[in-house]
Amino acid sequence: DVMAALATAEEVVQPYMQRQPTMDRNSVVMGYAGVYSSFLLHAERASERYGVAAHELLLEAGRRGYVGGQEDMIIPIALEIQAEQAGAA
């Protein structure tokens, strides 16, 4: 029953979802870089804290082949990029 499935999704599942899926640069880059969705929030927080673009953090995490459970490695990446940007200025 399609209508029952839609009602369940809206009434039961949706309240548990912290974020709705969006098609923004960071989400697209996350898929392009091949990193898990769990990296997105960490990259956005590090972006705000260290002034480094979240999509750059996601790309570098993908280049390094990080997998789920290694989201904390976003911080060293942010610090490296921040230092590179400061040196280039």
Secondary structure by P-SEA (a helix, b strand, c coil): caaaaaaaaaccccccccccccccaaaaaaaaacccccaaaaaaaaaaaccccaaaaaaaaaaaccccccccaaaaaaaaaaaaaaaac
